[in-house]
């Protein structure tokens, strides 16, 4: 075992975490766009959008799980482990809140979007 192979073991694995962050944020953008479509869609056209929201939420959960697994496997990370965990947990929390909002729309059968100028 030469010295180069030892240093390669201790160098940060940038090719692991950043693609996961990017993928998670892209799914989060898709989830937000789908939620927006859900809010403005007629009530009878929402069921497919509810399913799409759930799919995005599951994908983000899977990426969070992959990221936590990579944190446990990698000795050296591109930045602090706590910061990586906080970032991925925050992305997951945002997706949970959006999924929850969609679920409440489904449960309460929201029919009309609220317009602040209608007061």
TORMAR-389107 format. One record per atom (N, C-alpha, C): residue in three letters; x, y, z; atom name. Coordinates in steps of 0.001 Angstrom, whole numbers, plus 500000, padded with zeros to 6 digits. Atoms other than C-alpha are relative to their C-alpha. Layout:
N
<atom r="ALA" px="X" py="Y" pz="Z" a="CA"/>
...
//
This chain:
119
<atom r="UNK" px="500858" py="498823" pz="500000" a="N"/>
<atom r="UNK" px="500000" py="500000" pz="500000" a="CA"/>
<atom r="UNK" px="500896" py="501228" pz="500000" a="C"/>
<atom r="UNK" px="499162" py="498803" pz="500068" a="N"/>
<atom r="UNK" px="501585" py="503239" pz="498901" a="CA"/>
<atom r="UNK" px="499309" py="501188" pz="500672" a="C"/>
<atom r="UNK" px="500476" py="498812" pz="499305" a="N"/>
<atom r="UNK" px="501131" py="506697" pz="500351" a="CA"/>
<atom r="UNK" px="498824" py="500658" pz="499287" a="C"/>
<atom r="UNK" px="501114" py="499414" pz="500765" a="N"/>
<atom r="UNK" px="498830" py="507903" pz="497541" a="CA"/>
<atom r="UNK" px="498674" py="499317" pz="500311" a="C"/>
<atom r="UNK" px="501258" py="500708" pz="499714" a="N"/>
<atom r="UNK" px="496253" py="505204" pz="498233" a="CA"/>
<atom r="UNK" px="499499" py="500310" pz="501403" a="C"/>
<atom r="UNK" px="500408" py="499605" pz="498645" a="N"/>
<atom r="UNK" px="496242" py="506151" pz="501905" a="CA"/>
<atom r="UNK" px="499350" py="501375" pz="499973" a="C"/>
<atom r="UNK" px="500578" py="498654" pz="500087" a="N"/>
<atom r="UNK" px="495620" py="509830" pz="501059" a="CA"/>
<atom r="UNK" px="498654" py="499991" pz="499282" a="C"/>
<atom r="UNK" px="501284" py="500090" pz="500704" a="N"/>
<atom r="UNK" px="492830" py="508881" pz="498656" a="CA"/>
<atom r="UNK" px="498893" py="499541" pz="500939" a="C"/>
<atom r="UNK" px="500986" py="500463" pz="499033" a="N"/>
<atom r="UNK" px="491080" py="507119" pz="501511" a="CA"/>
<atom r="UNK" px="499496" py="501146" pz="500868" a="C"/>
<atom r="UNK" px="500352" py="498906" pz="499105" a="N"/>
<atom r="UNK" px="491107" py="510311" pz="503594" a="CA"/>
<atom r="UNK" px="499505" py="501260" pz="499295" a="C"/>
<atom r="UNK" px="500504" py="498811" pz="500698" a="N"/>
<atom r="UNK" px="490094" py="512776" pz="500879" a="CA"/>
<atom r="UNK" px="498477" py="499977" pz="499978" a="C"/>
<atom r="UNK" px="501466" py="499952" pz="500010" a="N"/>
<atom r="UNK" px="486470" py="513987" pz="500893" a="CA"/>
<atom r="UNK" px="499419" py="499405" pz="498725" a="C"/>
<atom r="UNK" px="500691" py="500613" pz="501127" a="N"/>
<atom r="UNK" px="484097" py="512113" pz="498646" a="CA"/>
<atom r="UNK" px="498926" py="500964" pz="499482" a="C"/>
<atom r="UNK" px="500922" py="498985" pz="500505" a="N"/>
<atom r="UNK" px="482535" py="515131" pz="496928" a="CA"/>
<atom r="UNK" px="498992" py="499423" pz="499028" a="C"/>
<atom r="UNK" px="500898" py="500575" pz="500996" a="N"/>
<atom r="UNK" px="480975" py="512907" pz="494302" a="CA"/>
<atom r="UNK" px="498865" py="499200" pz="500624" a="C"/>
<atom r="UNK" px="501064" py="500745" pz="499344" a="N"/>
<atom r="UNK" px="478702" py="511306" pz="496905" a="CA"/>
<atom r="UNK" px="498888" py="500922" pz="500495" a="C"/>
<atom r="UNK" px="501008" py="499207" pz="499307" a="N"/>
<atom r="UNK" px="476929" py="514037" pz="498854" a="CA"/>
<atom r="UNK" px="499352" py="501072" pz="499123" a="C"/>
<atom r="UNK" px="500564" py="498898" pz="500776" a="N"/>
<atom r="UNK" px="476495" py="516924" pz="496431" a="CA"/>
<atom r="UNK" px="498964" py="499550" pz="498965" a="C"/>
<atom r="UNK" px="501086" py="500471" pz="500886" a="N"/>
<atom r="UNK" px="474576" py="514881" pz="493824" a="CA"/>
<atom r="UNK" px="498723" py="499651" pz="500766" a="C"/>
<atom r="UNK" px="501182" py="500292" pz="499189" a="N"/>
<atom r="UNK" px="472259" py="513724" pz="496611" a="CA"/>
<atom r="UNK" px="499277" py="501285" pz="500404" a="C"/>
<atom r="UNK" px="500623" py="498708" pz="499661" a="N"/>
<atom r="UNK" px="471680" py="517336" pz="497722" a="CA"/>
<atom r="UNK" px="499267" py="500569" pz="498792" a="C"/>
<atom r="UNK" px="500596" py="499453" pz="501221" a="N"/>
<atom r="UNK" px="471012" py="518376" pz="494143" a="CA"/>
<atom r="UNK" px="498733" py="499241" pz="499619" a="C"/>
<atom r="UNK" px="501160" py="500821" pz="500340" a="N"/>
<atom r="UNK" px="468637" py="515498" pz="493515" a="CA"/>
<atom r="UNK" px="498846" py="500281" pz="500960" a="C"/>
<atom r="UNK" px="501034" py="499718" pz="499012" a="N"/>
<atom r="UNK" px="466750" py="516167" pz="496729" a="CA"/>
<atom r="UNK" px="499367" py="501363" pz="499761" a="C"/>
<atom r="UNK" px="500550" py="498667" pz="500235" a="N"/>
<atom r="UNK" px="466387" py="519860" pz="495955" a="CA"/>
<atom r="UNK" px="499199" py="500052" pz="498700" a="C"/>
<atom r="UNK" px="500786" py="500049" pz="501231" a="N"/>
<atom r="UNK" px="465195" py="519103" pz="492400" a="CA"/>
<atom r="UNK" px="498628" py="499362" pz="500249" a="C"/>
<atom r="UNK" px="501280" py="500619" pz="499654" a="N"/>
<atom r="UNK" px="462522" py="516788" pz="493792" a="CA"/>
<atom r="UNK" px="499150" py="500954" pz="500834" a="C"/>
<atom r="UNK" px="500730" py="499033" pz="499177" a="N"/>
<atom r="UNK" px="461590" py="519479" pz="496313" a="CA"/>
<atom r="UNK" px="499376" py="501089" pz="499130" a="C"/>
<atom r="UNK" px="500559" py="499023" pz="500949" a="N"/>
<atom r="UNK" px="461123" py="521980" pz="493477" a="CA"/>
<atom r="UNK" px="498807" py="499380" pz="499268" a="C"/>
<atom r="UNK" px="501108" py="500685" pz="500653" a="N"/>
<atom r="UNK" px="458959" py="519429" pz="491653" a="CA"/>
<atom r="UNK" px="498797" py="499846" pz="500915" a="C"/>
<atom r="UNK" px="501072" py="500115" pz="499020" a="N"/>
<atom r="UNK" px="456948" py="518890" pz="494812" a="CA"/>
<atom r="UNK" px="499286" py="501333" pz="500185" a="C"/>
<atom r="UNK" px="500599" py="498674" pz="499845" a="N"/>
<atom r="UNK" px="456390" py="522632" pz="495224" a="CA"/>
<atom r="UNK" px="499164" py="500374" pz="498777" a="C"/>
<atom r="UNK" px="500754" py="499709" pz="501227" a="N"/>
<atom r="UNK" px="455299" py="522997" pz="491600" a="CA"/>
<atom r="UNK" px="498712" py="499178" pz="499940" a="C"/>
<atom r="UNK" px="501185" py="500859" pz="499993" a="N"/>
<atom r="UNK" px="452916" py="520061" pz="491962" a="CA"/>
<atom r="UNK" px="498985" py="500495" pz="501025" a="C"/>
<atom r="UNK" px="500904" py="499454" pz="498987" a="N"/>
<atom r="UNK" px="451481" py="521550" pz="495156" a="CA"/>
<atom r="UNK" px="499306" py="501255" pz="499482" a="C"/>
<atom r="UNK" px="500601" py="498804" pz="500589" a="N"/>
<atom r="UNK" px="450912" py="524821" pz="493320" a="CA"/>
<atom r="UNK" px="498915" py="499600" pz="498995" a="C"/>
<atom r="UNK" px="501000" py="500489" pz="500955" a="N"/>
<atom r="UNK" px="449121" py="522959" pz="490519" a="CA"/>
<atom r="UNK" px="498777" py="499451" pz="500734" a="C"/>
<atom r="UNK" px="501075" py="500582" pz="499202" a="N"/>
<atom r="UNK" px="447073" py="521168" pz="493165" a="CA"/>
<atom r="UNK" px="499076" py="501084" pz="500547" a="C"/>
<atom r="UNK" px="500786" py="498913" pz="499420" a="N"/>
<atom r="UNK" px="445939" py="524440" pz="494727" a="CA"/>
<atom r="UNK" px="499103" py="500648" pz="498949" a="C"/>
<atom r="UNK" px="500784" py="499302" pz="501023" a="N"/>
<atom r="UNK" px="444742" py="525927" pz="491438" a="CA"/>
<atom r="UNK" px="499147" py="499065" pz="499152" a="C"/>
<atom r="UNK" px="500755" py="500961" pz="500811" a="N"/>
<atom r="UNK" px="443301" py="522717" pz="489940" a="CA"/>
<atom r="UNK" px="498573" py="499856" pz="500524" a="C"/>
<atom r="UNK" px="501365" py="500311" pz="499551" a="N"/>
<atom r="UNK" px="439567" py="521977" pz="490020" a="CA"/>
<atom r="UNK" px="500003" py="498743" pz="500872" a="C"/>
<atom r="UNK" px="500047" py="501082" pz="499016" a="N"/>
<atom r="UNK" px="438569" py="519563" pz="492774" a="CA"/>
<atom r="UNK" px="499993" py="498611" pz="499359" a="C"/>
<atom r="UNK" px="500108" py="501323" pz="500613" a="N"/>
<atom r="UNK" px="437763" py="516682" pz="490417" a="CA"/>
<atom r="UNK" px="501255" py="499567" pz="499247" a="C"/>
<atom r="UNK" px="498752" py="500334" pz="500703" a="N"/>
<atom r="UNK" px="441247" py="516800" pz="488785" a="CA"/>
<atom r="UNK" px="501192" py="499864" pz="500943" a="C"/>
<atom r="UNK" px="498906" py="499964" pz="499024" a="N"/>
<atom r="UNK" px="443292" py="516661" pz="491986" a="CA"/>
<atom r="UNK" px="500587" py="498646" pz="500371" a="C"/>
<atom r="UNK" px="499546" py="501298" pz="499495" a="N"/>
<atom r="UNK" px="443610" py="512934" pz="492672" a="CA"/>
<atom r="UNK" px="501367" py="499602" pz="499431" a="C"/>
<atom r="UNK" px="498699" py="500318" pz="500600" a="N"/>
<atom r="UNK" px="446489" py="512440" pz="490223" a="CA"/>
<atom r="UNK" px="501107" py="500877" pz="500587" a="C"/>
<atom r="UNK" px="499012" py="499101" pz="499402" a="N"/>
<atom r="UNK" px="448258" py="515461" pz="491695" a="CA"/>
<atom r="UNK" px="500327" py="499593" pz="501433" a="C"/>
<atom r="UNK" px="499731" py="500516" pz="498656" a="N"/>
<atom r="UNK" px="447863" py="514040" pz="495222" a="CA"/>
<atom r="UNK" px="500985" py="498837" pz="499934" a="C"/>
<atom r="UNK" px="499087" py="501138" pz="500155" a="N"/>
<atom r="UNK" px="449582" py="510859" pz="494026" a="CA"/>
<atom r="UNK" px="501404" py="500462" pz="499640" a="C"/>
<atom r="UNK" px="498699" py="499455" pz="500395" a="N"/>
<atom r="UNK" px="452357" py="512896" pz="492433" a="CA"/>
<atom r="UNK" px="500730" py="500609" pz="501197" a="C"/>
<atom r="UNK" px="499417" py="499423" pz="498782" a="N"/>
<atom r="UNK" px="452929" py="514776" pz="495706" a="CA"/>
<atom r="UNK" px="500568" py="498881" pz="500877" a="C"/>
<atom r="UNK" px="499533" py="501124" pz="499186" a="N"/>
<atom r="UNK" px="453214" py="511462" pz="497551" a="CA"/>
<atom r="UNK" px="501253" py="499360" pz="499410" a="C"/>
<atom r="UNK" px="498817" py="500574" pz="500644" a="N"/>
<atom r="UNK" px="455706" py="510144" pz="494988" a="CA"/>
<atom r="UNK" px="501235" py="500857" pz="500256" a="C"/>
<atom r="UNK" px="498872" py="499108" pz="499732" a="N"/>
<atom r="UNK" px="457921" py="513207" pz="495378" a="CA"/>
<atom r="UNK" px="500451" py="499881" pz="501456" a="C"/>
<atom r="UNK" px="499663" py="500079" pz="498584" a="N"/>
<atom r="UNK" px="457759" py="512928" pz="499154" a="CA"/>
<atom r="UNK" px="500761" py="498715" pz="500306" a="C"/>
<atom r="UNK" px="499309" py="501282" pz="499804" a="N"/>
<atom r="UNK" px="458801" py="509256" pz="499049" a="CA"/>
<atom r="UNK" px="501410" py="500064" pz="499426" a="C"/>
<atom r="UNK" px="498663" py="499870" pz="500594" a="N"/>
<atom r="UNK" px="461697" py="510064" pz="496710" a="CA"/>
<atom r="UNK" px="500929" py="500808" pz="500894" a="C"/>
<atom r="UNK" px="499170" py="499167" pz="499118" a="N"/>
<atom r="UNK" px="462948" py="512787" pz="499055" a="CA"/>
<atom r="UNK" px="500364" py="499228" pz="501265" a="C"/>
<atom r="UNK" px="499707" py="500841" pz="498829" a="N"/>
<atom r="UNK" px="462667" py="510400" pz="502023" a="CA"/>
<atom r="UNK" px="501106" py="498994" pz="499674" a="C"/>
<atom r="UNK" px="498980" py="500977" pz="500402" a="N"/>
<atom r="UNK" px="464728" py="507816" pz="500117" a="CA"/>
<atom r="UNK" px="501376" py="500648" pz="499881" a="C"/>
<atom r="UNK" px="498716" py="499298" pz="500120" a="N"/>
<atom r="UNK" px="467434" py="510369" pz="499329" a="CA"/>
<atom r="UNK" px="500547" py="500341" pz="501383" a="C"/>
<atom r="UNK" px="499565" py="499717" pz="498629" a="N"/>
<atom r="UNK" px="467546" py="511392" pz="502990" a="CA"/>
<atom r="UNK" px="500588" py="498755" pz="500644" a="C"/>
<atom r="UNK" px="499500" py="501259" pz="499457" a="N"/>
<atom r="UNK" px="467992" py="507772" pz="503943" a="CA"/>
<atom r="UNK" px="501359" py="499639" pz="499386" a="C"/>
<atom r="UNK" px="498710" py="500262" pz="500661" a="N"/>
<atom r="UNK" px="470784" py="507342" pz="501352" a="CA"/>
<atom r="UNK" px="501088" py="500905" pz="500561" a="C"/>
<atom r="UNK" px="499016" py="499054" pz="499481" a="N"/>
<atom r="UNK" px="472511" py="510453" pz="502676" a="CA"/>
<atom r="UNK" px="500442" py="499594" pz="501398" a="C"/>
<atom r="UNK" px="499624" py="500449" pz="498656" a="N"/>
<atom r="UNK" px="472397" py="509209" pz="506262" a="CA"/>
<atom r="UNK" px="500866" py="498738" pz="499941" a="C"/>
<atom r="UNK" px="499189" py="501199" pz="500178" a="N"/>
<atom r="UNK" px="473780" py="505869" pz="505084" a="CA"/>
<atom r="UNK" px="501419" py="500368" pz="499564" a="C"/>
<atom r="UNK" px="498674" py="499552" pz="500450" a="N"/>
<atom r="UNK" px="476632" py="507619" pz="503252" a="CA"/>
<atom r="UNK" px="500767" py="500681" pz="501131" a="C"/>
<atom r="UNK" px="499336" py="499375" pz="498849" a="N"/>
<atom r="UNK" px="477361" py="509651" pz="506390" a="CA"/>
<atom r="UNK" px="500602" py="498943" pz="500921" a="C"/>
<atom r="UNK" px="499472" py="501054" pz="499130" a="N"/>
<atom r="UNK" px="477793" py="506432" pz="508324" a="CA"/>
<atom r="UNK" px="501153" py="499236" pz="499357" a="C"/>
<atom r="UNK" px="498950" py="500744" pz="500700" a="N"/>
<atom r="UNK" px="480069" py="504933" pz="505646" a="CA"/>
<atom r="UNK" px="501268" py="500811" pz="499755" a="C"/>
<atom r="UNK" px="498850" py="499173" pz="500371" a="N"/>
<atom r="UNK" px="482371" py="507883" pz="504863" a="CA"/>
<atom r="UNK" px="500652" py="500604" pz="501229" a="C"/>
<atom r="UNK" px="499239" py="499462" pz="498886" a="N"/>
<atom r="UNK" px="485091" py="508852" pz="507260" a="CA"/>
<atom r="UNK" px="500201" py="501504" pz="499841" a="C"/>
<atom r="UNK" px="499762" py="498591" pz="500296" a="N"/>
<atom r="UNK" px="485862" py="512192" pz="505604" a="CA"/>
<atom r="UNK" px="498847" py="500493" pz="499127" a="C"/>
<atom r="UNK" px="501110" py="499414" pz="500751" a="N"/>
<atom r="UNK" px="483033" py="514411" pz="504365" a="CA"/>
<atom r="UNK" px="500408" py="501384" pz="499506" a="C"/>
<atom r="UNK" px="499611" py="498703" pz="500555" a="N"/>
<atom r="UNK" px="483154" py="517621" pz="502277" a="CA"/>
<atom r="UNK" px="499843" py="501155" pz="500983" a="C"/>
<atom r="UNK" px="500113" py="499048" pz="498898" a="N"/>
<atom r="UNK" px="481934" py="519625" pz="505293" a="CA"/>
<atom r="UNK" px="499437" py="499258" pz="501204" a="C"/>
<atom r="UNK" px="500342" py="500666" pz="498739" a="N"/>
<atom r="UNK" px="480822" py="518899" pz="508862" a="CA"/>
<atom r="UNK" px="498814" py="499060" pz="499869" a="C"/>
<atom r="UNK" px="501066" py="500996" pz="500008" a="N"/>
<atom r="UNK" px="478679" py="515837" pz="509399" a="CA"/>
<atom r="UNK" px="498686" py="500583" pz="500510" a="C"/>
<atom r="UNK" px="501203" py="499395" pz="499423" a="N"/>
<atom r="UNK" px="476269" py="517823" pz="511532" a="CA"/>
<atom r="UNK" px="499314" py="500921" pz="499006" a="C"/>
<atom r="UNK" px="500572" py="499100" pz="501001" a="N"/>
<atom r="UNK" px="475802" py="520361" pz="508752" a="CA"/>
<atom r="UNK" px="499348" py="499221" pz="498860" a="C"/>
<atom r="UNK" px="500586" py="500848" pz="501038" a="N"/>
<atom r="UNK" px="475184" py="517644" pz="506163" a="CA"/>
<atom r="UNK" px="498675" py="499436" pz="500500" a="C"/>
<atom r="UNK" px="501230" py="500552" pz="499430" a="N"/>
<atom r="UNK" px="472638" py="516038" pz="508459" a="CA"/>
<atom r="UNK" px="498925" py="501084" pz="500123" a="C"/>
<atom r="UNK" px="500969" py="498904" pz="499847" a="N"/>
<atom r="UNK" px="470978" py="519406" pz="509199" a="CA"/>
<atom r="UNK" px="499416" py="500410" pz="498649" a="C"/>
<atom r="UNK" px="500477" py="499615" pz="501333" a="N"/>
<atom r="UNK" px="470750" py="520249" pz="505485" a="CA"/>
<atom r="UNK" px="499001" py="498979" pz="499459" a="C"/>
<atom r="UNK" px="500889" py="501016" pz="500559" a="N"/>
<atom r="UNK" px="469210" py="516952" pz="504440" a="CA"/>
<atom r="UNK" px="498734" py="499866" pz="500836" a="C"/>
<atom r="UNK" px="501178" py="500054" pz="499129" a="N"/>
<atom r="UNK" px="466883" py="516955" pz="507453" a="CA"/>
<atom r="UNK" px="499078" py="501191" pz="499720" a="C"/>
<atom r="UNK" px="500816" py="498828" pz="500327" a="N"/>
<atom r="UNK" px="465709" py="520482" pz="506574" a="CA"/>
<atom r="UNK" px="499253" py="499801" pz="498687" a="C"/>
<atom r="UNK" px="500670" py="500294" pz="501268" a="N"/>
<atom r="UNK" px="464963" py="519453" pz="502991" a="CA"/>
<atom r="UNK" px="498878" py="498991" pz="500204" a="C"/>
<atom r="UNK" px="501020" py="501011" pz="499712" a="N"/>
<atom r="UNK" px="463079" py="516446" pz="504318" a="CA"/>
<atom r="UNK" px="498820" py="500615" pz="500756" a="C"/>
<atom r="UNK" px="501077" py="499343" pz="499243" a="N"/>
<atom r="UNK" px="461098" py="518619" pz="506764" a="CA"/>
<atom r="UNK" px="499111" py="500845" pz="499092" a="C"/>
<atom r="UNK" px="500784" py="499181" pz="500933" a="N"/>
<atom r="UNK" px="460042" py="521018" pz="503997" a="CA"/>
<atom r="UNK" px="499086" py="499105" pz="499176" a="C"/>
<atom r="UNK" px="500841" py="500916" pz="500789" a="N"/>
<atom r="UNK" px="458811" py="518076" pz="501920" a="CA"/>
<atom r="UNK" px="498876" py="499427" pz="500864" a="C"/>
<atom r="UNK" px="501048" py="500503" pz="499106" a="N"/>
<atom r="UNK" px="456929" py="516732" pz="504943" a="CA"/>
<atom r="UNK" px="498891" py="501035" pz="500191" a="C"/>
<atom r="UNK" px="501007" py="498943" pz="499826" a="N"/>
<atom r="UNK" px="455195" py="520087" pz="505450" a="CA"/>
<atom r="UNK" px="499142" py="500158" pz="498745" a="C"/>
<atom r="UNK" px="500772" py="499893" pz="501242" a="N"/>
<atom r="UNK" px="454183" py="520304" pz="501788" a="CA"/>
<atom r="UNK" px="499086" py="498794" pz="499820" a="C"/>
<atom r="UNK" px="500820" py="501201" pz="500076" a="N"/>
<atom r="UNK" px="452951" py="516719" pz="501858" a="CA"/>
<atom r="UNK" px="498840" py="500109" pz="500984" a="C"/>
<atom r="UNK" px="501056" py="499809" pz="499009" a="N"/>
<atom r="UNK" px="450996" py="517546" pz="505003" a="CA"/>
<atom r="UNK" px="498948" py="500986" pz="499528" a="C"/>
<atom r="UNK" px="500951" py="499018" pz="500527" a="N"/>
<atom r="UNK" px="449423" py="520586" pz="503353" a="CA"/>
<atom r="UNK" px="499107" py="499359" pz="498938" a="C"/>
<atom r="UNK" px="500790" py="500693" pz="501024" a="N"/>
<atom r="UNK" px="448333" py="518445" pz="500405" a="CA"/>
<atom r="UNK" px="499029" py="499024" pz="500654" a="C"/>
<atom r="UNK" px="500876" py="500933" pz="499289" a="N"/>
<atom r="UNK" px="446934" py="515865" pz="502803" a="CA"/>
<atom r="UNK" px="498818" py="500698" pz="500650" a="C"/>
<atom r="UNK" px="501100" py="499235" pz="499400" a="N"/>
<atom r="UNK" px="444901" py="518505" pz="504621" a="CA"/>
<atom r="UNK" px="499018" py="500478" pz="498941" a="C"/>
<atom r="UNK" px="500902" py="499617" pz="501090" a="N"/>
<atom r="UNK" px="443529" py="519723" pz="501300" a="CA"/>
<atom r="UNK" px="499110" py="498822" pz="499610" a="C"/>
<atom r="UNK" px="500768" py="501199" pz="500355" a="N"/>
<atom r="UNK" px="442447" py="516162" pz="500582" a="CA"/>
<atom r="UNK" px="498967" py="499684" pz="501085" a="C"/>
<atom r="UNK" px="500892" py="500348" pz="498896" a="N"/>
<atom r="UNK" px="440911" py="515571" pz="504021" a="CA"/>
<atom r="UNK" px="498824" py="500974" pz="500108" a="C"/>
<atom r="UNK" px="501045" py="498993" pz="499821" a="N"/>
<atom r="UNK" px="438988" py="518848" pz="504195" a="CA"/>
<atom r="UNK" px="499291" py="500379" pz="498706" a="C"/>
<atom r="UNK" px="500658" py="499771" pz="501288" a="N"/>
<atom r="UNK" px="437950" py="518794" pz="500519" a="CA"/>
<atom r="UNK" px="499972" py="501487" pz="499638" a="C"/>
<atom r="UNK" px="499905" py="498587" pz="500339" a="N"/>
<atom r="UNK" px="439176" py="522303" pz="499848" a="CA"/>
<atom r="UNK" px="499577" py="500170" pz="498542" a="C"/>
<atom r="UNK" px="500539" py="499826" pz="501344" a="N"/>
<atom r="UNK" px="437242" py="523528" pz="496830" a="CA"/>
<atom r="UNK" px="500454" py="501284" pz="499326" a="C"/>
<atom r="UNK" px="499696" py="498708" pz="500583" a="N"/>
<atom r="UNK" px="438273" py="527123" pz="496334" a="CA"/>
<atom r="UNK" px="501270" py="500548" pz="500626" a="C"/>
<atom r="UNK" px="498812" py="499374" pz="499449" a="N"/>
<atom r="UNK" px="441616" py="528799" pz="496677" a="CA"/>
<atom r="UNK" px="499609" py="501371" pz="500560" a="C"/>
<atom r="UNK" px="500300" py="498727" pz="499357" a="N"/>
<atom r="UNK" px="441594" py="531819" pz="498924" a="CA"/>
<atom r="UNK" px="500693" py="501130" pz="499275" a="C"/>
<atom r="UNK" px="499438" py="498820" pz="500635" a="N"/>
<atom r="UNK" px="442157" py="535194" pz="497340" a="CA"/>
<atom r="UNK" px="499955" py="501131" pz="501020" a="C"/>
<atom r="UNK" px="499982" py="498965" pz="498967" a="N"/>
<atom r="UNK" px="443291" py="537916" pz="499790" a="CA"/>
<atom r="UNK" px="499178" py="501242" pz="499641" a="C"/>
<atom r="UNK" px="500735" py="498798" pz="500378" a="N"/>
<atom r="UNK" px="441502" py="540616" pz="497792" a="CA"/>
<atom r="UNK" px="498484" py="499833" pz="500134" a="C"/>
<atom r="UNK" px="501418" py="500245" pz="499875" a="N"/>
<atom r="UNK" px="438094" py="539005" pz="498414" a="CA"/>
<atom r="UNK" px="499443" py="500280" pz="501388" a="C"/>
<atom r="UNK" px="500464" py="499754" pz="498629" a="N"/>
<atom r="UNK" px="437828" py="540130" pz="502043" a="CA"/>
<atom r="UNK" px="498941" py="501018" pz="500086" a="C"/>
//
